[in-house]
Amino acid sequence: MKRVMERNDLRKRRKALGLSQMELARLVGVSLITIQTWERGVSEPKPENKEKLEQVLSELEEKCKANR
């Protein structure tokens, strides 16, 4: 599994997909505050959230590649 929690990596991946923090939070099933703390590096996701986050980002990145 890719490491999604490099300090700016999550923010870069989210923005590249055109998602707001709120949209990503909804897709992952966490709060807006949670996404914000992950992006700032204040906390890291629990293993189950990290897995869901990676799944969501990877699926959306694949869809974007397929639509090019």
C-alpha positions as CSV (number, residue, x, y, z in Angstrom):
1,M,0.0,0.0,0.0
2,K,1.3,3.5,-0.8
3,R,2.1,5.7,2.1
4,V,-0.5,8.4,1.9
5,M,0.4,10.4,5.0
6,E,3.5,12.2,3.9
7,R,2.9,15.7,5.2
8,N,1.7,17.3,1.9
9,D,1.0,14.1,0.0
10,L,-2.6,13.8,1.1
11,R,-3.4,17.4,0.3
12,K,-1.7,17.1,-3.1
13,R,-3.6,13.9,-4.0
14,R,-6.9,15.4,-2.9
15,K,-6.4,18.6,-4.8
16,A,-5.3,16.8,-7.9
17,L,-8.6,14.9,-7.8
18,G,-10.5,18.2,-7.4
19,L,-12.0,17.2,-4.1
20,S,-12.7,19.5,-1.1
21,Q,-11.7,18.4,2.3
22,M,-15.4,17.9,3.1
23,E,-16.0,15.7,0.0
24,L,-13.0,13.5,0.9
25,A,-14.2,13.3,4.5
26,R,-17.6,12.1,3.3
27,L,-16.1,9.5,1.0
28,V,-13.8,8.1,3.7
29,G,-16.5,8.3,6.4
30,V,-14.7,10.7,8.8
31,S,-15.2,14.3,9.9
32,L,-13.9,17.4,8.2
33,I,-11.7,18.1,11.2
34,T,-10.1,14.6,10.9
35,I,-9.1,15.3,7.3
36,Q,-7.7,18.7,8.3
37,T,-5.6,17.2,11.1
38,W,-4.3,14.5,8.7
39,E,-3.3,17.1,6.1
40,R,-1.6,19.2,8.7
41,G,0.3,16.3,10.1
42,V,-1.2,16.7,13.5
43,S,-2.4,13.1,13.5
44,E,-2.3,10.0,11.3
45,P,-5.3,7.9,10.4
46,K,-6.0,4.7,12.3
47,P,-5.2,1.6,10.3
48,E,-8.8,1.1,9.2
49,N,-9.1,4.7,8.1
50,K,-5.8,4.6,6.4
51,E,-6.9,1.6,4.4
52,K,-10.2,3.3,3.4
53,L,-8.4,6.6,2.5
54,E,-6.0,4.8,0.3
55,Q,-8.8,2.8,-1.4
56,V,-10.9,6.0,-2.1
57,L,-7.9,7.9,-3.4
58,S,-6.6,5.1,-5.6
59,E,-10.1,4.4,-7.1
60,L,-10.6,8.0,-7.9
61,E,-7.1,8.3,-9.4
62,E,-7.8,5.2,-11.6
63,K,-11.1,6.8,-12.8
64,C,-9.3,10.0,-13.7
65,K,-6.6,8.1,-15.7
66,A,-9.3,6.1,-17.5
67,N,-11.1,9.3,-18.5
68,R,-8.0,10.9,-20.1
